[in-house]
Amino acid sequence: MSERKNPFFEPYGTPHDTVPFDRIRLEDFEEAIMEGIRRDNEQIEKTINNPEKPTFDNTIINTEEDEGYYDLLSRVSTVFFNLLSAETNDEMDALAQKLQPILTQHANDVRLNPRLFERIRQVHLHHRRLTAEEKMLLDNCYEGFVRSGALLDDAGKEKLRRLTEEASMLSLQFSQNLLKENKAFQLHITDEAQLDGLPETAREAAALTAKEQGKQGWVFTLDMPSYSPFMTYSTQRELRKQMYMARNTVCTHDNSENNLDICKRLVNLRREIAQLLGYKTYADYVLKRRMASNSRNVYKLLDDLIDAYKPTAIKERDELKKLFERETGKHKEKAKDKMKPWDVGFYSHKLQMKKYNLDQEMLRPYFELSNVIKGVFGLATRLYGITFKENKDIPVYHPDVKAYEVFDKDGSYLAVFYADFHPRKGKQGGAWMTEYQGQHKEIKNEKLNIKNDKNVRPHVSVVMNLTKPTADKPALLTLGEVETFLHEFGHSLHGMFANTRFESLSGTNVWWDFVELPSQFMENFAIEKEFLRTFAFHYQTGEPLPDELIRRIVRSRNFMAATACLRQVSFGLLDMAYYTQRNEFSEDIIPFEKHAWKKAILGEQLSETCMTVQFSHIMAGGYAAGYYSYKWAEVLDADAFSVFQREGIFNTATAQRFRDEILSKGGTEHPMTLYKRFRGGEPTIEALLKRNGIKRETKKV
């Protein structure tokens, strides 16, 4: 019997060279990562020992475009960390703890290599005749080394190593703690009377979860498809409180999953790193490479939004409180009750029903997942001419995952698209887009053994936590879940349409306050009648979504919109409060959080609850000092969609321009240059205010 080979060490032999998930074992990762590091080091030695004068081709190209033999580390670590978020287990978590410091050390070894940096510096000083994209790559490469400590003295470099290695480990620990805490809680109900108010879909899903665990009755979890309906419909106020407190106190308990000290240390580590590199705060460090440029512009955006939306948000909250008081006042013993956070979803639903006679359960039967998939794909076909074909020969990492080949309007192969729809034990909450292979162009190069020009097409993936099917019903989504799908699909289009030479500049490799434009742009279609007519059919009768329900959807689109805006602004304020710290951060996290977002929060703040310890975006993701990006990009997406509204929401010429100027260019030019080329000018906040029904003086961002 022949010895089994590590699948990362040989040609995959799969459709489009997709990852052979079915052949990968856990032990393959460590072996391949260590070999990848060895090959990286070998290539770096060749580059720095090259006796020829440093040039763009023999230095920058070598750094960016390693031949297949040398890109092993990137390929393997991409697969490993993608699966760590989407399909992990205790053994994989333990391996991550082992590999993370090794990978961080290697990254530091590369970025802090003085001989490699000197070659890059010489090219940066003396380059000639570069294309705009090559110049962008060179600038990014040089700036990346500088921002990683290349100009520090030996003592500074050693300190930076210690700080970055500790930060990477704490970010990993933060994520692992959050996943364990979220999955640990369950509300197990055996008395059917305690299900009062819950729709049939929520009951069936909870019964299925209980059955899967060998339990009687119904099990509710903190996964959004379970948590959200419970908080919206359950008449059992004490159980709503139990669910709310469980979700909003995760990682604050006296156990090994407590994230409070981890968050405090991460804030300080990032401040120390920024100050070591010559910046006053971590926000200063981050915002140098953002459209916002500095914290002053971020606060201006957030303050402008507060000024514009808070008066309406106060009216929304007062209306909700009046309804609560009327409802609870019917019972003398509850007449003095105050509305609590666990009441907001429940009474918001009641208010929405009163004002618009609309709730998500009315719409679910029309949003069956397979039809939604057809609708979203069909939208891309209508706008851009691309088509999707499921290919079951492409290996996937879990039965929930579907893999598709994507073809361009001329019939040529464009990309592979993976879609992972439902929550499960080893999967982080939320939704995100990622890649297993980024788009780039291989240019014929004898020295790198590249025999022919080739446009390497991307393999992109969206991971979500949408409502699961039950024994009796297919997966029936809420309108909010349809919007989530559209959002992540927008990110995937950014990846699939990439058409740049260099992978580090392709697709979503753009400044972080620009990356949300393509995703949030797609959400605009969710309430367009002409789009809904393409897929929103009753899963049993086949009847289309009635015109009257569509009218109610459109009329209610701004229901509690100002409150939702302030919620996002509050998260941005919290993020900035942490990362504009100039001195050691020693305050207690929970009271600091309450103070940081006070001017954007209208409801009661409970002393036990904490957002920070579960705020993955700013603690374990890439949004530290960048959460404002969602609102920044919302200004862009509303402004961009206004062009489609003027020229036709399905206008293929407008869509082609959006593809050519925004989606395909990646980070090859400054994002505002790309936007202005599409739009014909800079964005204003006017379109966003109009979309949300907010009236105020127009201001430019």
Secondary structure by P-SEA (a helix, b strand, c coil): ccccccccccccccccccccccccccaaaaaaaaaaaaaaaaaaaaaaacccccccccccccccccccccaaaaaaaaaaaaaaaccccaaaaaaaaaaaaaaaaaaaaaaacaaaaaaaaaaaaccccccaaaaaaaaaaaaaaaaacccccaaaaaaaaaaaaaaaaaaaaaaaaaaaaaaacccccccccccccccaaaaaaaaaaaaaaccccbbbccccccaaaaacccccaaaaaaaaaaaaacccccccccaaaaaaaaaaaaaaaaaaaccccaaaaaacccccccaaaaaaaaaaaaaacaaaaaaaaaaaaaaaaaaaccccccccccccccaaaaaaaaaaaaacccccccccccccaaaaaaaaaaaaaaacbbbbbbbcccccccccbbbbbbbcccccccbbbbbbccccccccccccccccbbbbbbccccccccccccccccbbbbbbbcccccccccccccaaaaaaaaaaaaaaaaaaaccccccccccccccccccaaaaaaaacccccaaaaaaccccccccccccaaaaaaaaaacccaaaaaaaaaaaaaaaaaaaaaccccccccaaaaaaaacccccccccccccccccccccccccccccccaaaaaaaaaaaaaaaaaaaaccccaaaaaaaaaccccccccccaaaaaaaaccccccaaaaaaaaccccccccc
